[in-house]
Amino acid sequence: MTDPESAAGGEELQTTITGPENAAPDSPQRNRPQWPDLPVDDDTANLRQGPDLHEACLGLLPLVGTWRGTGEVVYPTIDGPFHFGQQITWAHDGRPFLSYEARSWLLDPDGGIIRQAARETGFWRPQQDGSIEVLIAHNTGVVELYFGPKGDMRSWQIETDAVARTPSAKEVTAAKRLYGLVNQGDLAYVDERAMVGQEMQPHISAVLHRVVG
């Protein structure tokens, strides 16, 4: 694997980061939508473009990009399982954090789109000891503050330290997620939750392929 500091400076990334066997063919040239007239550095989801990745974020370097794929939702309090499509983007503006955005859509048994579904936005904030603070706000009225230990450049585990919600949101008391690189560069994750009176248990799982970066 390329030395992370060299990669952050714009040199070619190796297969353990980009996963070209499974990535979209044009992913190295693509980026998230840009604002060319923005007077400060815009977020970039492509390490070959834009500002250098901050040294503090090197432990999260493999996540930077846009990922797209499918997954499944299950829980005792809902019908299902439901299948969904999802896109997740981790980007940066040269400062010591990553911006995070995820949006999903429900799929029918044939893979057709039924309707838009959950959205999330937030920040991943690496700390000096390599641990991670993660803030995620959901369109459903839930805000989660996660904490995770130092990852190993291939997997990252985070667990809620605090959960807040609006009066109209469903009860969520705890959550944890495990993200990992699999299958020559795909990104898989599992989300477990304790909500609406249920104990912590699997809720969402997905496998995503790199489409940007």
Backbone as CSV, one residue per row, in Angstrom:
resi,resn,N_x,N_y,N_z,CA_x,CA_y,CA_z,C_x,C_y,C_z
1,MET,0.845,-1.195,0.000,0.000,0.000,0.000,0.877,1.240,0.000
2,THR,0.483,2.247,-0.755,1.199,3.515,-0.770,1.257,4.111,0.627
3,ASP,2.391,4.702,0.982,2.496,5.415,2.243,1.401,6.467,2.307
4,PRO,0.603,6.498,3.398,-0.537,7.420,3.460,-0.163,8.869,3.262
5,GLU,0.994,9.285,3.757,1.363,10.688,3.619,1.621,11.028,2.162
6,SER,2.204,10.088,1.398,2.412,10.334,-0.026,1.085,10.384,-0.751
7,ALA,0.180,9.456,-0.390,-1.126,9.442,-1.040,-1.871,10.733,-0.788
8,ALA,-1.784,11.237,0.426,-2.497,12.469,0.757,-1.964,13.631,-0.041
9,GLY,-0.709,13.532,-0.494,-0.135,14.605,-1.275,-0.482,14.525,-2.739
10,GLY,-1.238,13.506,-3.151,-1.729,13.443,-4.515,-1.108,12.367,-5.369
11,GLU,-0.177,11.523,-4.835,0.391,10.465,-5.630,-0.637,9.360,-5.841
12,GLU,-0.334,8.456,-6.777,-1.287,7.405,-7.137,-1.603,6.532,-5.929
13,LEU,-2.886,6.228,-5.714,-3.302,5.370,-4.625,-3.265,3.914,-5.078
14,GLN,-2.945,3.025,-4.149,-2.844,1.618,-4.470,-4.193,0.929,-4.344
15,THR,-4.241,-0.358,-4.751,-5.515,-1.063,-4.829,-6.184,-1.231,-3.484
16,THR,-5.444,-1.257,-2.397,-6.069,-1.426,-1.096,-6.901,-0.226,-0.704
17,ILE,-6.680,0.898,-1.349,-7.481,2.087,-1.068,-8.564,2.276,-2.121
18,THR,-8.202,2.190,-3.385,-9.172,2.492,-4.430,-10.000,1.294,-4.846
19,GLY,-9.456,0.065,-4.709,-10.193,-1.111,-5.142,-10.618,-1.029,-6.587
20,PRO,-9.693,-0.827,-7.563,-10.105,-0.588,-8.944,-10.848,-1.750,-9.567
21,GLU,-10.679,-2.970,-9.027,-11.408,-4.102,-9.605,-12.913,-3.921,-9.461
22,ASN,-13.340,-3.254,-8.392,-14.760,-3.086,-8.131,-15.234,-1.647,-8.282
23,ALA,-14.311,-0.708,-8.433,-14.697,0.690,-8.551,-15.233,0.981,-9.947
24,ALA,-16.030,2.061,-10.054,-16.455,2.520,-11.371,-15.218,2.880,-12.191
25,PRO,-15.198,2.549,-13.503,-13.994,2.783,-14.301,-13.494,4.219,-14.286
26,ASP,-14.412,5.180,-14.170,-14.000,6.583,-14.200,-13.891,7.199,-12.813
27,SER,-13.911,6.377,-11.755,-13.900,6.924,-10.396,-12.673,7.783,-10.093
28,PRO,-11.466,7.482,-10.634,-10.316,8.345,-10.319,-10.450,9.767,-10.847
29,GLN,-11.278,9.972,-11.875,-11.432,11.309,-12.449,-12.635,12.060,-11.885
30,ARG,-13.511,11.359,-11.178,-14.745,11.980,-10.707,-14.553,12.620,-9.344
31,ASN,-15.488,13.496,-8.989,-15.491,14.131,-7.685,-16.937,14.459,-7.323
32,ARG,-17.153,14.806,-6.079,-18.460,15.315,-5.694,-18.699,16.632,-6.419
33,PRO,-19.954,17.102,-6.549,-20.197,18.401,-7.190,-19.387,19.507,-6.520
34,GLN,-18.800,20.371,-7.345,-17.922,21.421,-6.855,-18.535,22.803,-7.075
35,TRP,-18.093,23.764,-6.248,-18.439,25.170,-6.416,-17.157,25.903,-6.831
36,PRO,-16.910,26.056,-8.124,-15.649,26.676,-8.558,-15.482,28.123,-8.125
37,ASP,-16.585,28.805,-7.798,-16.489,30.198,-7.377,-16.482,30.351,-5.854
38,LEU,-16.409,29.238,-5.111,-16.335,29.322,-3.654,-15.012,29.982,-3.266
39,PRO,-15.020,31.003,-2.404,-13.793,31.743,-2.099,-12.821,31.004,-1.173
40,VAL,-13.221,29.834,-0.646,-12.332,29.003,0.167,-12.313,27.598,-0.439
41,ASP,-11.425,26.738,0.066,-11.343,25.374,-0.468,-12.672,24.651,-0.318
42,ASP,-13.158,24.087,-1.421,-14.369,23.292,-1.397,-14.034,21.894,-0.886
43,ASP,-15.053,21.161,-0.408,-14.839,19.761,-0.056,-14.451,18.973,-1.294
44,THR,-13.539,18.026,-1.131,-13.199,17.119,-2.216,-13.336,15.682,-1.726
45,ALA,-13.927,14.833,-2.554,-14.031,13.407,-2.266,-13.026,12.623,-3.090
46,ASN,-12.107,13.327,-3.725,-11.081,12.714,-4.571,-9.719,13.206,-4.087
47,LEU,-8.887,12.310,-3.574,-7.596,12.696,-3.013,-6.624,13.213,-4.058
48,ARG,-6.933,13.015,-5.339,-6.089,13.536,-6.411,-6.404,14.993,-6.725
49,GLN,-7.498,15.504,-6.166,-7.951,16.848,-6.476,-8.148,17.639,-5.186
50,GLY,-7.994,18.958,-5.285,-8.275,19.815,-4.150,-7.147,19.854,-3.137
51,PRO,-7.438,20.322,-1.932,-6.407,20.475,-0.910,-5.870,19.127,-0.448
52,ASP,-4.662,19.144,0.122,-4.085,17.934,0.692,-4.898,17.502,1.909
53,LEU,-4.980,16.194,2.107,-5.644,15.657,3.284,-4.840,16.022,4.533
54,HIS,-5.520,16.512,5.553,-4.835,16.880,6.798,-4.217,15.636,7.430
55,GLU,-3.042,15.798,8.007,-2.318,14.673,8.603,-3.168,13.925,9.626
56,ALA,-4.003,14.641,10.364,-4.831,14.008,11.387,-5.824,13.003,10.799
57,CYS,-6.133,13.148,9.501,-7.146,12.295,8.863,-6.558,11.087,8.151
58,LEU,-5.252,10.872,8.268,-4.631,9.780,7.520,-5.211,8.418,7.891
59,GLY,-5.642,8.245,9.136,-6.238,6.977,9.538,-7.596,6.721,8.910
60,LEU,-8.213,7.761,8.320,-9.504,7.638,7.648,-9.359,7.728,6.135
61,LEU,-8.141,7.821,5.650,-7.885,8.044,4.230,-8.628,7.075,3.310
62,PRO,-8.681,5.753,3.606,-9.369,4.843,2.685,-10.854,5.123,2.509
63,LEU,-11.468,5.841,3.455,-12.900,6.128,3.352,-13.203,7.283,2.408
64,VAL,-12.240,8.176,2.197,-12.496,9.383,1.410,-12.922,9.001,-0.005
65,GLY,-14.082,9.463,-0.420,-14.622,9.146,-1.732,-16.136,9.056,-1.659
66,THR,-16.730,8.629,-2.750,-18.171,8.379,-2.791,-18.390,6.903,-3.089
67,TRP,-19.260,6.296,-2.306,-19.544,4.863,-2.385,-21.027,4.655,-2.653
68,ARG,-21.344,3.655,-3.467,-22.748,3.411,-3.810,-22.998,1.913,-3.897
69,GLY,-24.143,1.471,-3.388,-24.453,0.046,-3.429,-25.830,-0.224,-2.873
70,THR,-26.028,-1.426,-2.331,-27.332,-1.848,-1.841,-27.190,-2.506,-0.477
71,GLY,-28.315,-2.575,0.237,-28.312,-3.189,1.556,-29.687,-3.654,1.955
72,GLU,-29.798,-4.022,3.232,-31.036,-4.590,3.755,-31.337,-3.992,5.122
73,VAL,-32.617,-3.739,5.373,-33.093,-3.224,6.656,-33.976,-4.278,7.310
74,VAL,-33.688,-4.605,8.571,-34.522,-5.526,9.338,-34.673,-4.978,10.754
75,TYR,-35.810,-5.276,11.379,-36.003,-4.905,12.785,-37.331,-5.503,13.247
76,PRO,-37.432,-5.917,14.515,-38.665,-6.563,14.984,-39.904,-5.701,14.858
77,THR,-39.752,-4.377,14.895,-40.915,-3.494,14.914,-41.364,-3.049,13.522
78,ILE,-40.726,-3.564,12.469,-41.112,-3.188,11.110,-41.344,-4.432,10.270
79,ASP,-42.132,-4.300,9.210,-42.239,-5.373,8.238,-40.914,-5.452,7.489
80,GLY,-40.671,-6.553,6.866,-39.409,-6.634,6.134,-38.970,-8.075,5.966
81,PRO,-37.724,-8.232,5.521,-36.718,-7.183,5.327,-37.019,-6.288,4.128
82,PHE,-36.473,-5.066,4.176,-36.551,-4.131,3.068,-35.179,-4.022,2.418
83,HIS,-35.165,-3.868,1.115,-33.917,-3.661,0.384,-33.822,-2.196,-0.025
84,PHE,-32.616,-1.679,-0.008,-32.442,-0.265,-0.317,-31.153,-0.046,-1.089
85,GLY,-31.101,1.076,-1.803,-29.870,1.556,-2.401,-29.336,2.699,-1.566
86,GLN,-28.020,2.934,-1.619,-27.448,3.976,-0.792,-26.207,4.563,-1.420
87,GLN,-25.990,5.837,-1.186,-24.751,6.517,-1.560,-24.200,7.226,-0.328
88,ILE,-22.914,7.016,-0.056,-22.233,7.665,1.062,-21.012,8.404,0.536
89,THR,-20.816,9.630,0.995,-19.642,10.420,0.620,-18.911,10.887,1.871
90,TRP,-17.616,10.581,1.919,-16.709,11.199,2.881,-15.813,12.151,2.111
91,ALA,-15.746,13.396,2.520,-14.956,14.398,1.817,-14.200,15.243,2.837
92,HIS,-13.311,16.122,2.351,-12.536,16.968,3.265,-12.225,18.294,2.588
93,ASP,-11.862,19.306,3.381,-11.465,20.609,2.838,-10.063,20.999,3.300
94,GLY,-9.270,20.010,3.710,-7.909,20.257,4.149,-7.771,20.429,5.648
95,ARG,-8.896,20.517,6.358,-8.849,20.665,7.809,-8.969,19.286,8.479
96,PRO,-8.765,19.191,9.808,-8.658,17.880,10.462,-9.994,17.203,10.773
97,PHE,-10.840,17.061,9.762,-12.087,16.316,9.891,-12.561,15.938,8.499
98,LEU,-13.455,14.961,8.423,-14.122,14.597,7.178,-15.592,14.966,7.282
99,SER,-16.142,15.523,6.212,-17.592,15.687,6.136,-18.189,14.368,5.667
100,TYR,-19.436,14.135,6.062,-20.088,12.851,5.795,-21.509,13.104,5.324
101,GLU,-21.919,12.411,4.275,-23.304,12.513,3.803,-23.741,11.160,3.265
102,ALA,-24.931,10.726,3.675,-25.496,9.472,3.173,-26.953,9.705,2.791
103,ARG,-27.345,9.124,1.668,-28.752,9.160,1.285,-29.141,7.811,0.707
104,SER,-30.394,7.421,0.969,-30.853,6.076,0.620,-32.173,6.137,-0.131
105,TRP,-32.504,5.020,-0.796,-33.774,4.889,-1.493,-34.224,3.430,-1.402
106,LEU,-35.526,3.228,-1.199,-36.078,1.878,-1.101,-36.190,1.246,-2.476
107,LEU,-35.945,-0.080,-2.531,-35.979,-0.829,-3.782,-37.041,-1.919,-3.727
108,ASP,-37.669,-2.176,-4.868,-38.592,-3.307,-4.944,-37.793,-4.593,-5.200
109,PRO,-38.450,-5.765,-5.205,-37.715,-7.029,-5.376,-36.916,-7.121,-6.671
110,ASP,-37.296,-6.338,-7.679,-36.579,-6.356,-8.947,-35.491,-5.289,-9.039
111,GLY,-35.290,-4.537,-7.952,-34.273,-3.493,-7.955,-34.772,-2.147,-8.411
112,GLY,-36.051,-2.011,-8.669,-36.609,-0.723,-9.063,-36.752,0.196,-7.861
113,ILE,-36.653,1.484,-8.105,-36.733,2.459,-7.024,-38.193,2.704,-6.640
114,ILE,-38.508,2.535,-5.361,-39.848,2.799,-4.853,-39.978,4.269,-4.466
115,ARG,-39.054,4.728,-3.623,-39.076,6.118,-3.183,-37.780,6.432,-2.442
116,GLN,-37.542,7.715,-2.209,-36.399,8.112,-1.408,-36.622,7.692,0.047
117,ALA,-35.510,7.471,0.766,-35.602,7.022,2.150,-34.681,7.873,3.027
118,ALA,-34.004,7.261,3.988,-33.264,7.991,5.015,-32.116,8.825,4.445
119,ARG,-31.857,9.943,5.128,-30.682,10.775,4.838,-29.946,11.075,6.142
120,GLU,-28.624,11.195,6.032,-27.780,11.511,7.175,-26.728,12.523,6.745
121,THR,-26.295,13.329,7.683,-25.186,14.243,7.418,-24.412,14.438,8.710
122,GLY,-23.107,14.715,8.587,-22.336,14.892,9.809,-20.852,15.061,9.553
123,PHE,-20.063,14.744,10.583,-18.613,14.921,10.533,-17.917,13.788,11.281
124,TRP,-16.776,13.371,10.734,-15.884,12.423,11.403,-14.661,13.206,11.846
125,ARG,-14.367,13.186,13.158,-13.334,14.030,13.746,-12.257,13.165,14.423
126,PRO,-11.173,12.856,13.721,-10.100,12.071,14.340,-9.393,12.867,15.432
127,GLN,-8.957,12.158,16.472,-8.288,12.777,17.607,-6.799,12.430,17.614
128,GLN,-6.036,13.096,18.466,-4.584,12.936,18.464,-4.158,11.501,18.743
129,ASP,-4.926,10.764,19.543,-4.557,9.382,19.853,-5.063,8.388,18.809
130,GLY,-5.644,8.885,17.724,-6.150,8.016,16.671,-7.606,7.631,16.820
131,SER,-8.213,7.934,17.952,-9.630,7.644,18.129,-10.470,8.587,17.262
132,ILE,-11.766,8.321,17.182,-12.644,9.069,16.283,-13.874,9.549,17.030
133,GLU,-14.219,10.808,16.849,-15.517,11.340,17.262,-16.353,11.524,15.999
134,VAL,-17.591,11.046,16.030,-18.458,11.115,14.852,-19.796,11.723,15.251
135,LEU,-20.219,12.743,14.513,-21.517,13.368,14.720,-22.383,13.096,13.496
136,ILE,-23.574,12.525,13.717,-24.474,12.218,12.607,-25.875,12.721,12.935
137,ALA,-26.449,13.519,12.037,-27.825,13.999,12.164,-28.676,13.328,11.089
138,HIS,-29.836,12.826,11.487,-30.746,12.136,10.584,-31.917,13.045,10.218
139,ASN,-32.452,12.866,9.027,-33.617,13.645,8.614,-34.849,13.295,9.430
140,THR,-34.788,12.198,10.185,-35.932,11.759,10.990,-35.988,12.441,12.349
141,GLY,-35.028,13.345,12.645,-35.061,14.082,13.890,-34.159,13.539,14.975
142,VAL,-33.252,12.614,14.636,-32.331,12.020,15.596,-30.921,12.539,15.336
143,VAL,-30.203,12.866,16.407,-28.802,13.269,16.324,-27.993,12.340,17.217
144,GLU,-26.917,11.760,16.654,-26.112,10.780,17.383,-24.669,11.250,17.484
145,LEU,-24.086,11.098,18.666,-22.674,11.374,18.903,-21.990,10.044,19.168
146,TYR,-21.093,9.658,18.258,-20.392,8.381,18.355,-18.944,8.594,18.800
147,PHE,-18.379,7.543,19.375,-16.956,7.508,19.677,-16.425,6.162,19.217
148,GLY,-15.194,6.155,18.666,-14.598,4.908,18.225,-13.109,4.876,18.487
149,PRO,-12.537,3.682,18.723,-11.097,3.562,18.914,-10.359,3.727,17.596
150,LYS,-9.053,3.786,17.648,-8.239,3.899,16.450,-8.490,2.707,15.532
151,GLY,-8.705,2.977,14.248,-8.904,1.911,13.283,-7.581,1.380,12.775
152,ASP,-7.659,0.423,11.849,-6.449,-0.204,11.314,-6.280,0.020,9.810
153,MET,-6.880,1.088,9.297,-6.864,1.437,7.870,-7.728,0.495,7.023
154,ARG,-8.369,-0.487,7.666,-9.280,-1.361,6.928,-10.629,-1.520,7.630
155,SER,-10.711,-1.152,8.905,-11.981,-1.263,9.626,-12.070,-0.168,10.677
156,TRP,-13.322,0.283,10.932,-13.583,1.366,11.877,-14.874,1.030,12.618
157,GLN,-14.826,1.038,13.937,-15.997,0.742,14.744,-16.332,1.948,15.607
158,ILE,-17.593,2.343,15.605,-18.031,3.487,16.396,-19.288,3.106,17.170
159,GLU,-19.449,3.715,18.347,-20.593,3.427,19.212,-21.078,4.719,19.836
160,THR,-22.380,4.860,20.001,-22.929,6.120,20.498,-22.513,6.384,21.949
161,ASP,-22.168,7.630,22.172,-21.917,8.142,23.518,-23.122,8.938,23.996
162,ALA,-23.878,9.490,23.044,-25.090,10.249,23.370,-26.021,10.237,22.166
163,VAL,-27.319,10.251,22.435,-28.348,10.311,21.388,-29.373,11.358,21.800
164,ALA,-29.721,12.262,20.890,-30.767,13.259,21.133,-31.798,13.157,20.018
165,ARG,-33.032,13.548,20.315,-34.071,13.462,19.288,-35.106,14.557,19.506
166,THR,-35.777,14.904,18.440,-36.866,15.865,18.522,-38.110,15.172,19.069
167,PRO,-39.113,15.931,19.519,-40.330,15.307,20.061,-41.044,14.388,19.070
168,SER,-40.902,14.648,17.774,-41.612,13.838,16.777,-40.826,12.619,16.310
169,ALA,-39.584,12.468,16.752,-38.741,11.369,16.281,-39.016,10.088,17.062
170,LYS,-38.722,8.939,16.419,-38.823,7.660,17.112,-37.748,7.563,18.199
171,GLU,-38.053,6.791,19.225,-37.102,6.602,20.307,-35.894,5.792,19.834
172,VAL,-34.719,6.359,19.999,-33.459,5.662,19.762,-32.604,5.883,21.004
173,THR,-32.126,4.800,21.617,-31.347,4.936,22.847,-29.866,4.651,22.654
174,ALA,-29.497,3.874,21.634,-28.078,3.558,21.404,-27.913,2.979,20.009
175,ALA,-26.697,3.107,19.477,-26.392,2.546,18.171,-24.893,2.302,18.063
176,LYS,-24.513,1.387,17.212,-23.101,1.183,16.907,-22.977,0.712,15.465
177,ARG,-21.837,1.037,14.865,-21.592,0.696,13.473,-20.187,0.142,13.312
178,LEU,-20.062,-0.786,12.374,-18.765,-1.323,11.989,-18.638,-1.189,10.481
179,TYR,-17.615,-0.445,10.036,-17.305,-0.279,8.618,-16.023,-1.046,8.315
180,GLY,-15.963,-1.680,7.137,-14.750,-2.389,6.783,-14.583,-2.538,5.283
181,LEU,-13.324,-2.552,4.829,-13.018,-2.790,3.432,-12.996,-4.294,3.175
182,VAL,-13.717,-4.729,2.150,-13.830,-6.152,1.826,-13.731,-6.316,0.313
183,ASN,-13.530,-7.557,-0.136,-13.621,-7.885,-1.561,-12.831,-6.926,-2.446
184,GLN,-11.543,-6.796,-2.184,-10.653,-5.988,-3.020,-11.077,-4.528,-3.097
185,GLY,-11.598,-4.010,-1.995,-11.846,-2.583,-1.953,-13.273,-2.144,-1.781
186,ASP,-14.252,-3.066,-1.805,-15.621,-2.677,-1.483,-15.698,-2.249,-0.024
187,LEU,-16.725,-1.490,0.311,-16.950,-1.051,1.680,-18.234,-1.687,2.194
188,ALA,-18.131,-2.436,3.286,-19.306,-3.046,3.913,-19.495,-2.442,5.295
189,TYR,-20.737,-2.358,5.738,-20.968,-1.900,7.105,-22.224,-2.533,7.675
190,VAL,-22.256,-2.594,9.007,-23.408,-3.080,9.763,-23.768,-2.025,10.795
191,ASP,-25.046,-1.697,10.894,-25.571,-0.744,11.880,-26.455,-1.530,12.845
192,GLU,-26.121,-1.471,14.142,-26.958,-2.073,15.176,-27.599,-0.968,16.000
193,ARG,-28.858,-1.188,16.447,-29.580,-0.146,17.169,-30.395,-0.725,18.292
194,ALA,-30.566,0.125,19.328,-31.553,-0.113,20.376,-32.561,1.014,20.260
195,MET,-33.796,0.680,19.894,-34.807,1.716,19.691,-36.196,1.140,19.900
196,VAL,-37.143,2.029,20.094,-38.561,1.701,20.326,-38.722,0.494,21.242
197,GLY,-37.999,0.500,22.358,-38.159,-0.521,23.370,-37.433,-1.831,23.123
198,GLN,-36.687,-1.919,22.041,-35.965,-3.147,21.710,-34.510,-3.062,22.175
199,GLU,-33.901,-4.204,22.473,-32.494,-4.246,22.837,-31.622,-4.072,21.593
200,MET,-30.335,-3.805,21.793,-29.402,-3.618,20.677,-29.376,-4.859,19.791
201,GLN,-29.552,-4.637,18.487,-29.559,-5.747,17.530,-29.345,-5.215,16.126
202,PRO,-28.955,-6.086,15.172,-28.719,-5.638,13.802,-29.947,-4.972,13.196
203,HIS,-29.702,-3.891,12.465,-30.788,-3.130,11.830,-30.526,-2.929,10.341
204,ILE,-29.322,-2.504,9.990,-28.985,-2.199,8.594,-27.652,-2.846,8.252
205,SER,-27.546,-3.372,7.034,-26.266,-3.833,6.499,-26.227,-3.502,5.016
206,ALA,-25.032,-3.221,4.505,-24.898,-2.845,3.093,-23.479,-3.116,2.610
207,VAL,-23.350,-3.278,1.300,-22.052,-3.364,0.631,-22.047,-2.308,-0.465
208,LEU,-21.040,-1.440,-0.451,-20.970,-0.304,-1.363,-19.695,-0.377,-2.198
209,HIS,-19.773,0.138,-3.432,-18.651,0.153,-4.353,-18.212,1.606,-4.580
210,ARG,-16.936,1.799,-4.748,-16.419,3.153,-4.956,-16.838,3.671,-6.329
211,VAL,-17.404,4.881,-6.371,-17.761,5.511,-7.638,-17.033,6.831,-7.848
212,VAL,-16.416,7.357,-6.783,-15.624,8.600,-6.864,-14.373,8.419,-6.026
213,GLY,-13.232,8.867,-6.578,-11.992,8.882,-5.799,-11.029,7.780,-6.174
